[in-house]
Amino acid sequence: MMQFVLKAYGIDDDADVTPYGTGLINHTWKIVTGGKEYILQKVNENVFKAPENIAHNIRLIADYLKQHHPDYCFAAPIASSDGKEMFYLKDEGFFRMFPFIPGSHSKDVVQIPEQAFEGASQFGKFTRLLSGFDVSQLKITIPDFHNLDLRYRQFCSALQEGNKQRIHESQDLIKQLNGHAAIVSEYNQLKQNPHFKLRITHHDTKISNVLFASNDKGICVIDLDTAMPGYFISDVGDMIRTYVSPVSEEEVDFEKIVVREEFYKAIVQGYYNEMKGELTGQEQDHFFYAGKFMIYMQALRFLTDYLNNDMYYGAKYYGQNFIRAKNQAVLLERLIEKEKLFTGKQQCEVKK
């Protein structure tokens, strides 16, 4: 398989090919040949039903940045020998290749607040530079990806139609999550609010999607498969969800789940520094809500999958998605405990 893909990009099959990164969706390899380095990815068509939509979006974004912000470091896909942005191999799927940015590296975990600040700055910068882009030109690569209203309705459906035994065992967690349904109501209100704008947002702002230089300063964002129209709360919320706790959603010792205040402040400051000229006043008042929005949605999705017999995320052991859901529910509670600290006048201080 690999020899046909490499040939499509004019690379000899004796190139050094090694798995790269820790991404869970696409398969990724690093290619080294003739002193040059590349990143090769196979698109996961179980997640991205129309890979051509990804290619369409990235092409438009690349063209816009090249015209309006030529100094921005953007790793645009390399065309295959037949001039296409993706190479299709029968029975294998779609592949695309990117240049490897020399001297760059990525991180799997946010270890210090400065890294959170750099990550937030890069995602904010990405959206800011594209502020003049007509978002209606972009395709939706994952429909309803961050539609909290839909996720809540799917959760309610699972309560009616899911595994009865699992529903019975999950009653305490179900009650806990239903107790936060006001987060859904607020989401539905802001969708109707003209002060909340649709912008090009990344939608997957984990730290591994930021490239860093050797001095640990951010270079750019990568993996734009989910770049599409959205609200800023998706990007800020996902950073809060994945940066503020020292442990991941897989942690079974819930005592280790805490909200590190300095990391939260770094996210808000980094993103706000880039986006303060773009965000409306009402949007700026919703930084804290962004965290609740994303953590709550992920808790719902994990529990919904557990009640539906792990059909979406799968499970390496019985109850894994229940643990994930409980983990996120605990993180949500820990965040809400900080609400008075991070809202109102105190929020303005955080953004300075």
C-alpha angles and dihedrals in degrees: 000000000000095000091059092049093049091047089054088061096043094254123138116244091237090072118124108258121186133165111258136201133354101267115147100205112045126037110241133193135180114227121203120185136147092356092305128111130209140174116229123193135186110211115233103233092188087070101027105046094182110037090177088069090060091051090048093052096045092048092053093045092048092049092049094049092046091053100040105024107023092163093062113106105239122168100215118189118266114240117242121238091274092052098254126135092226132033118220118207116191114249090006107063139220125343132184134185131213132187114256108238107234116241093013129126137174133221130223097199134034104234104171134025092248090065090051089051093051092047093049091046092054095049091046091049092050092055093041094053089052094048091111093051119108101240091198088075091067125092122229105247096185112023115226091359094156099020101135093185090058092045090053092049089050088051091052090049091053089053088059102036106022133100104309094209092051091047090053092048092049099052096117093050092044090054091047094052094044087055089067097051089119086079087067092049091052091050091053090050095050091051086063093044112104089207090067108079132203108235137164102278129177098225094199106065101163112143093251088070091066123082116217130200122229090268089057093250115138118257105181145312124268140190099058097178090117096041104127141119112312147128124279090242089073094062098037092042094052091051092051090048095051104030109042100060120068090218133056131241088268094066112119096188099080092188087075092061109101137148109242104214096205091055092051091050091048092054093050094044095047095048095040093051089061100035105035091105092051105041119086120230092257091050091051088055090059103063091107092044088055090066093048091046096054099038092048092048092051092048089052092049094050094048092044090054092048091052089048092055096262095291097151110034097021121213135247091202136015111280097015094131090046089054090048091050093048090047091055092044089055091048089051091053091048090051094048088053086065096049097106089048095052104037136070116007091354090057089059089053091051091055095052 
